[in-house]
Amino acid sequence: AIDEAQDRSAIEVKTLCEAVVSPDGVPAHRSITIAGDTAQRLVFDNGFAGWADLLARTRIADAATVVKPLKLSYRSTAEVMLLAREILGPDLAPEEPLAARPGEPVELHEFGDIGEAVAFLGDALRNLMAREPTASACVISRHSEQADAYYDGLVRAEVPALRRIRRDEFNFQPGVDVTDMQKVKGLEFDYVVMVDVNA
């Protein structure tokens, strides 16, 4: 199985597929699952132009090749998926909404500067950790420098169980992780806060 294929180059996918050996040694009998989501691309210089193009460039498509969109969202709630469809627009969002479990409403809070945002967020996270001490929360910024600034502010706001994640240092313990979007792809948290979002 090859996951996050939208962020791999055709040569990477081809190499991984060629490394697969079928039980009887016949290449045509290999079973390979390639999974990915074009709306979750983080690498934009790998030449990826869609699934049909990837299959054509790797020359792995044949009569047994099946391309099937997934219809069920295991991780995100319906409210998050509706927001995602609104943001992504018709070019990236699936034609039909994914089936997803219900959840809390998505909230948007606007602030004049980072100081106001940190004050509000510090209070909210302290209350969350007092109310739900086993909860996992993640504060996600677009860039690492933003994560540093929010982490420093939340340290001063005395948020308990606060961690600054710079690489793959997640310990998946209760508390609040502060990181940037490059680090959280594919991960799950009970609560997610995205900071400094814009159009």
C-alpha positions, 0 to 999 in steps of 0.5 A: 500500500502506498499512502499520500500518493499525491505528494509522491513523484511518479518515479517514487510510485513506480519504484515502490510498485516495482518492488512489490512481488506477487506470491507466485512471482508473476508481475501481473498478479501483484496487488497494490493499493495507492491512496491519496487525497488531491485536496491534501497536497503539501508537495507542489513540485513533484509533477502530480497532475491527478490520478489518471496522469499518475497511472499513465506516467508510471505505466502501472494501469492495466485492465485490472486497475480500479480507481475508486473514491472513498465515500466515508470520512473516519476522522473528520466530523460532518461539520468539519467536512462541510467547512472543508467543501466550502473552502476547497471549492468544486475543483478539489472537494468531492462531488458528493459530501463524504459521510461523516459522524456528527460533531461540534460546530466549527467556530471562527474567532477574529482578533486584532493581533496575536496578543488578543488571540493568545489571551483568548486561546490561553483561557480556552485551553486552560479551561479545556484541560481543567474540564477534560484532562485526558483530551488531546488538542493541537494548535496548528499554524501555517508556518513554523515561526507562527507556531513558535510565537503562539507557543511562547505566548501560551507558555506565558498564559500558563497553559498546562501540558503544553508541548512545542512539536518541531518534528515527529515528536508527538507522544499522543499524550493528553495535553496541547501540542503546538506545531505547523501544518506540515507536521500534522498530516494524517494525525488525529486530535480531540480538539484542533485550533487553526491560527492566523487563517486567511482566505 
